Amino acid sequence: MIESFTSLGKYTIAALQEIGRVSIFVFRSVRCCFYPPFFLKELWRQMLAVGFYSLPIVGLTAIFAGMVLALQMHVGFTRFNAEGAIATVVVISITRELGPVFAGLMVAGRLGSAIAAEIGSMRVSEQIDALLTLRVDPLKFLVAPRIIAGLLMLPFLVLIADIIGVMGGFLVSTTLLDFSVGSYIAQTVKNLEIMDVLSGLAKASAFGFCISAFGCYHGFFSDLGARGVGRATTSAVVSSCIGVLVLNYLLTALFFGI
Amino acid sequence: MSKIIFQDVHKSFEDGQKVLNGVSLEIENAETHIILGRSGCGKSVLLKCLLGIFPINTGNILVDGLSVKNKHDYGNYIKKFSILFQGNALFDSMTVVENVEFGIKQVRRDSSKIIRSIAEEKLLSVGLEKRVFDLYPAEISGGMQKRAALARAIAIEPDILLFDEPTSGLDPITGGIICNLLKDTVKKLGVTSLTITHDLKVAQFLSDRASLLNKGQVVWTGHTGEMKNCQNDFVREFYNASDVISRK
């Protein structure tokens, strides 16, 4: 009995220590975003990595999400003779939920791992120590640009994912489900509210921050050696994905007053 | 030129592993000092403690009176150093010339044209050809990487140059060329230098004053030529082993 409590206590303390370490790391990194020097070239490189190079995978996910959603809604709604609501459901689902969450998860897989692997390798090859000896704060050079890029570029990605996802639903509905082009577009535009899009973009920004912060944290404190970097990469992806899902629930509850 | 003083430095890690066990050592202004020792004896940890990368548990390290423990003055403390890392530590995402420029930009506020010309001059001074300037570190050989890392290290005009196993991973000919280059560079700049190596031949070539580290302590300091006749068991064992290897 005592042993169980002892191990529970140990796990609790270890978990609290980890939360404390992440919080301090994120706080110090965010603080670095606000005072010079700013490494604009590095920021641009990271913005390209998040916003441009993630576009194909996010676009592909979004178009299939939209297409599948239209098909599934058609199956469900024909049971209630409510096929006319397909366009509305597709656009609201994509902008509020599927666009941000799918983009967040895809970017967590692609970018979270890349950030952790790159920074972890820099730790192993002493490049982070080299930054220190060149009078450069590694948090400023490595972490701040990635956090800013995640924060700014994920909403941009999600906006494009929203458009592509809605286009997917439109393609399936007008080619396979006998919707007329005009009525589908009219339904889509009529029932879409600006809050639907903005809430999705705000979520995306929070996801971008979370993915970059976890990727950087795990890379920065990765154990030495290839195994350590591998473990850091896995941890970064897992914690980023969990972060995205938890944040998604919290922000949905916040935005829609549940 | 700077004076380095290690005062009874102790360092152990979170897992309880004791690495430095009371290191005391003085390195004079403009001295070229070598720290010798077996693999795993704490040489690289000592170097990282000197740089403040690893915090020391007890004791102190002073450089021109500045303490590594004084966090408020760490900026001025670290400014004195430049290091050639064992694995070179060139930034993968930058070309060779950008690596050197990056270092210079942190210490000078000149136009990018001037910074580029300084970087190119430093790269030429370590014997690199212009054709490699715009290549990435992964695209050049180990010897070239070592030269590029040395150019980056000297470009920030430090008071103290640190070399961590400068010939590791290089063939004997390239290693010899790099050793010559390091010796010439230190002589030309007139800086204090500290080299970490396990290779007695490298130590004898680069300097005549060295310290031998064993089990986290300095067990011997003196001229490399005196090692042969030293009565300390470990010093003799180390010398004889090195001698046997070089004769073989």
Interface residues (C-beta under 8 A of the other chain):
Chain A: R45 S121 M122 S125 E126 Q127 D129 A130 L132 T133 L134 R135 V136
Chain B: K48 L51 G52 I53 G75 I78 K79 F81 S82 I83 F85 Q86 G87 A89 L90 F91 D92 S93 F102 G103 Q106 V107 R152 I156
